[in-house]
Amino acid sequence: MLRFLLNQSLCEERDLDPNLTVLDYLRQVRGRTGTKEGCASGDCGACTVVLVELHGQGLRYRAINACLTFIASLHGKQLLSVEDLKQQGRLHQVQQAMADCHGSQCGFCTPGFVMSLFALQKGVQQYDPHATHQALSGNLCRCTGYRPILAAAEQACSQRQPDSFDAGEAEVIARLRAIAAQPGDELQHNGHRCLLPTSSDELASQFVAHPEARLVAGGTDLALEITQFHRELPLLIHVGHIQELKHIEVLGDCIEIGAGAALSDCHAMLAAEYPDFGALLERFASLQIRNQGTLGGNIGNASPIGDAPPLLIALGATLVLRQGEQRRSLPLEAFFLDYKVTARQPGEFIEKVIVPRAIASQQFRAYKVSKRLDDDISAVCAAFSLQLENGSLGDVRIAFGGMAGIPKRATACEQALHGQPFDSATVEAACAALAQDFNPLSDFRASREYRLLVAQNLLRRCHLELTQPHIATRVTDHA
């Protein structure tokens, strides 16, 4: 049984298909048609809703894509859709700002924008242009109405007034604590089943017993099998209620990140240690996706164009894999075997990601090349970790995504750089070696020739940034 709040109403759902998305639940089960379906793939933001959850002693409001969120994600939380924002029969501040600033044109995307603005307003103390850009980058307006929408964001955040959600916060906290997920919870309907473990031990036991199950964390990739390919997933194990898997901590010379930590939660720690990692994460899909998608999921789905794996490989990250009571450590680069094939054994799951902290002589650069600046998939993703002392290169780790069937190190390129002076001649030799490392495919994102040339040029750019910063202007990559 699922227990959650739909605004202020307690919902106890015993007979829902675990394959159901929050979007379809709102529209088909609850008749709430304010939430729109635009793409059913997390690209347009028309389906944006807000999920409210306990966070420390208070509440956290997060915008998510309802089209990619399985219904099990609501367990123990509060769901808000655009219908819930009215304040005693009047428009909410963000809705009024959209009206005042003429931010709604055709209107189809407007509910999604409103919910993104609502979550933004709840998460900031004052208007912040960068935070606004991040909050709205996952909402597409086909009527080119961004200027008035940005004006609405500025009005809503700079003139914020307490609302009914602020007034009722203590009551919602108490109610969410009362309906928190419990061991043994599950959801069943017409032969479909979703287990809802609340601890890593419970998950380990369930996955060994049901190795055929599909693990769901954020579900932002897995849900596409239902929304785009119309498949049925008979057995799911939803790991989103396991707090151990969301833990992020600095331990000595490493950062330990639970595999279930949302990408938006990983950002602060990784950005503080490696600024380029933080900058790339801000271009990882949209904020709605980052609020749901997890670091472990981005690794586990084994996509050759996943953004995080090349960076983590270049940094020498290690996975902790668990199968029942047994754990093993595996270098991330050894996890990927072939296209969509990994070293994970039946019933085994990623429990932690261990990322080494930066050292004084280390230089780290990461670049993402994509057709759009925001909310897009990489054509090429490159990461360079170089130890540079007195103009010469020591340890070198370079990894790419989009250049092979798996995220992969450029070993020939590394060998051409190791122990050499970091000059133009060395870099050109290393660029030539990249042709030995990769024979990329041509697809609708980029041709083989383009990918190889881009990879070589990114190495040249890294060299310029580190050796001639006065002529290497740092800009965000897109093509």
N, C-alpha and C positions, 0 to 999 in steps of 0.2 A: 504494500500500500504506500502511496505517495501522500505526504502531508506538506502543504505549503500555503502561503497566503496569496490570494489574488486580490491585490490592494489590501483591504481590511477583512476580506472574507476568507475563512478557513476552508480549504479544499482538502478532502480526503478521497483520493481517487483509487479505487480498487480494480477497476476494469478498463484500463487503457493499454493500447498496444505500445510496447516499449520502443517501437520504430517510429512512433508519432513525434513530430517536431513541435516545438512551442508555437510556431506560426500556425500550423494546422489545428493545434488545440484551441488557440484563441479564436480562429475564424470558424472552424467547423463544429467544435464542441461548445464553445462559449458564445458564439455569435458576435464576437468582437471584430468587426471588419475594418476598424481604423488602422490596424497593422496590415500593411500591404505586402504582396509578393511581387517583387520585380524581377529577380534573377534566380532565386532558389539556390544560389551558390555563394552567398556572402560577399558579393561584389558591389551591390548598389546601395545598401543601407535602408531601403524602403521598409524593411521589416524590423527595424531597430526597436527594441524594448529595453527596459531597465530591470536588472536583477539586483535585489537588495539582500545583503548577507551580513551576518555578524562579523565584526572586525575589531579586535581588541575589546574595548568597553563600549564601542559604538556601532554604527552601521556604515557600510560602504555601498555606494550606488554605482553600478557599472552598466554601461551600454553594451548590448550583445546583439548578434544577428539571430532573430527568432527562427529563421529558415534553416539554420545549421545546428540548432540546439535541441538535443533530445529532451523529451519531457522529464526524464529522470533527473536532469540537472536542476529542476525546481525543488527537489526534496529538501525541506528544512529552510527554504528561503521565501522571499517575497517577490512577486512578479508585478510589475507596473507596466501598463500599456497606455496609449495616448488617452483612452477614455477615462483614466483615473486622475488626470491632472487638474480637472476643474476644482475651483476653490469656492465652495458655497454658491454654486451656480454661476460663477464668473470664471473667465479665463485665467489660467496660471500665468505667472510673470513671463515665462518664456514664450507662451502662446501669444500673450499680449504684445510682446516685443516683436514677434514675427509679423503680427498684424500692423503694428505701428510703423515698422520699417519696410513694409510691403515685401516681406520675404517669401510669400507664397505666390506662385504663378499658376501652373496647371494644377498644383495641389497634390499630385500623386505621391511625391517624395516627402511632402511636408510633415506627416506624422513621424517619419524616421528622423528628420532633422530636429523636430521638437523634442523627441526623446533623447537624442544625442546632446542637445543643448541643456536639457533638464539634468542629465547626469553630469555634464560639465559644470553647471551652476552649483551642484551639490558638492563638487570636489575641489573647487577653488575658492579662495577668499576674495579675490578681485579679478578684474578682467586681465587676461594674459593672452596676447596674440599667438604665441607659440602653442600654448595649451589648446587654444581654440582651433588652430590649424590641425593639430593632432586629433581633436575630438570630432572634427567634421570631415576629415580626409576619407572616411569610409562611407560618406553619404554623397551620392551622385545626383546632381540637378541637371536635367536635360534642357531646362529652360534658361540656362546660364544666369541663375539668380543668386550667385554667391555674394556679390557685393552687399545687397540688402540683408542677406542671411548673416554675414559677418557683422553688419551693423546691429542686427537683432541680438547676436551673441554679446556684443559690447554693452548694449543696453541692459540685458538680463543679468550680466555678471557684475557690472559696475553699479547697478541700482538694486541689488538684491535685497529682498525683504523676507522675513520669516514667513513660512507657509504652513499648511496643515500637516505636512510630513515632518517638519521640525517639531511642531507641537505634540505630535503623536509618537515621537521617537522612543521614549521610554516604554510605552505600551508595546510597540512593535518588537523591541529588544526582548521583552519578557515573553512575548508570544513565540518568537523564533527559538528562544532557548527551550521552550516547552515542547516544540515539535522537532527538535534536532534529530538527525538520522541516528538510528539504533542498529546494533549488530543484528544480522538476520533479516533485515528489510529486503524486500524484492517486489518486483512488479511482473504480473503474468497476464496474458491475454491471447486467446486463440492459438496456443502453441508457441507463442513468442514469450521470452523470459528475460528479465534484466535483474541481475544480482546487484546489491548495493552495499558492498563492504564498507566498514568504517575504520579499519586498521590495516596496516601492511600484512600482519599475520593472517587476518581473515581473507584478504585478497590472495595471499600465497596459497592458502588451503583450497580456496575455491578454484583458482586457476589450475592447480595440479589436478584437481578432480574433473575440471572441464577445460582441457587444453584447446579445445576447438572453439571456445568462446572468443568473441572480439572484445578487446579492451577499449573502453571509452573514457577519455579524460575530458578534453574540450569538445571533441567530436567534430571539429571544424573541417577535417578531411574525410573522416569516416561517413559523416552524414551525406556526403555527395553520392555515395553508393545508393542511397535511397532517393534523394531529390533529383539526381541527374540520370542515374542508371536504373532506377526503379527496381532495385533488388530488395529482398527481405533478409533481415539479419535475425535468425531465430534465437540466438543466445548472446546476450551482452553482459559484460561486467563493468559497471560504472564506477570509476575510481575517484570521482570528483569530491567525495565526502571524506577522503582519507587525509587528515591534517599532516600526518608524518611525511606524505609525499609532496607537501607544499612547503616544507621547511627550507629556508635559505640561511646559510651561516658561514662566516669566515672561521676556518679552523687552521691555525698556524699559517702555512704557506699555500693553502688551498681555499677555494670557495666551494662549499658543498651545497648543491642545489637538488632538492627533491624533484623527481621526474614529473610530478603532478603540479609543479609550480607554474602558474600562468606566465606567459611571456611578459606581460605588463608588470608583474611582480619581480621578475628577474632583472628588469631594466636598470634600476637604481644601482644595484650592486655591481653589475657587469660594466655599466657606464663609468662608475667611479674608478674601477680598476683599468678598464680599457675603453677610452672614450670613443674609438671607432666602432666598437661593438655596440655601444649605446646608440650611436648615430644610425647604424644599420638597423637595429631593432625598431627604431622609430619609423622606418620605411618597410617594416615587415607587415604586409597586408594592411589592415586597418586597426584602429583601436578596438573596435568591436571584436575582431578576430583575436587580437593579442589579449583581450580580457578573458577569453575562453581557451584559446590554444595554449598548449603547454610545451616546455622545452623537451620533455621526454617524448611527447607525441611527434614533435618535429623531427626528432631523431628516429623514432620507432617506425614511422611510415616509410622510411628509406627512400624518399624522393631524391633523385639526383639534382633537383633544383631547390631543395630546401635551403633556407638562408643560414640557419644556425650551424649545421654540421661543418661546412668548410672552415668557419672561424674557430670552432671548437677543436677541430683536427689540427689546425695550425698552432693552437695554443697547447697541444698535447693533453687534451682532456681524456679522462678515463670514466668508463661506466661501471657502476655496481649493478650486477644482474642477480636476480633472486629467483630460485625455483624451490618451492617448499621452504625447508629450513636451511637450504644451501645457498651461499652467496659466492660470487666470483667477480674479480675485477678484470676488465678488458679494455685495452686502449681503444678509443672510439674509432680510429682508422681501421682496426681489425673487425669492427662490427659489421661493416658493409662488405658483402661478398660479391654480389652481382645486382643487376637491376631488380629492385624490390626484394632482394634476398639478403637476409642478415644471419648473423651467427647465433641469434636467439634460439634456444631450445624449446620444445613443447612445454607449456606450463611455466615458462620463464618470462620475467618482465623486468624492465628497467626500473630500478629503485632509486638510484641517485646518479647525478652527473658531477664529477669532481674536476674542477677547473683550476689549474695552477695560477697563483697570483703572479703579477708582473715583477720582474727583477730590474735593477738599475740599468743594466746594459741593454735591455730588450727594447726594441721598437716594434710596434704592432700597427698594421694598417689593414683596413678592410674596405672593399668597394663592391657596390652592387650596380650592375648595368641592366636597365629595364626600359621598356618602351614608355611607360608613364613614371613620373616621379613617385607618386603615392599609390598605395593599394594595387601593386602589380607584382608579378612573378619575375624572378631574375632570368635574363638570358645568359649572363655570366656573373658569378659571385666569386670574388677572390679574397684571400686572406694571406698576409705576409707577417711572419714573426721572425725578426732578425736580431741577432746579438751583434752589436756594432761597437768596436773598441779601436780607437786610434785609426779610424778610416778603413779597417779591415773587418771582414765578416767572420764570426765564429759560428755558433749553432744557427742553422737556418731551417725553418719549417714553412712550407708554402702549400696551400690547398685551394682547390677550385670546386665550385659547383657549376653544373651546366656544361661541363666539358667532357663528361663520360657518363656511363650508366650508373655510376655511384659518385658521391662526394669523394675526392681523391687527392692525395699528395702528389706534387710535381717533383718526383725524386731526381730525375735527370737535371732539372733546373736547379734544385737544391745543391746537387753535387758541383754544378758549374759555378755556384756562388761561394760554397764553403771554403774558408781559408784564403779567399782572394781579396784584393783591394776592392772597395766598393766604388768602382769607377765605371765610366761609360763602356769601356771595352769588356769588362766583366759582365755587365748587364746585357750587352748585345749577345755575348756567348750564351748567357742563360736564356735569353729570348729564343735563340735558335734551338736550345735544348727542349723548350716547351713543345716543339713539334715531335719530339721523341716521346714525350709523356702522354700526349693526347691526340686522338683522332676524332674530334667531336662530330656529332650528327648535325644535319641540316633539318630544321623544322620551321613551323610558322613563326617562331620567335626570332630565329636568327639562322644564317647559313653557317656551314662549317668554317668557311674562310673568315667570315666576320668574327666568329667566336675565337678562333686562334689569334687573329690580329688584335682583338680587344684584350685577350689575356696577356699578350706580349706588351701592349701599350700600358696596361695597368702595372706591370712590373717596372716599365720605364717611368711611369708616374710616381710610383713608390720611391724610386731612386731620386727623382728630382725633389720630392717633398722632404726627403731626409738629408739630402746633401746641398740643395739650393733652395731653401724655403722662401727666399726673397723673390723667386720667379715662379714658384709652384703655388698658385693660388688654390686654397682648399675649397672646392665646390662639391655639391652633392651630385653624384653620377646619375645620369639617365641618358638614354639614347632614343 
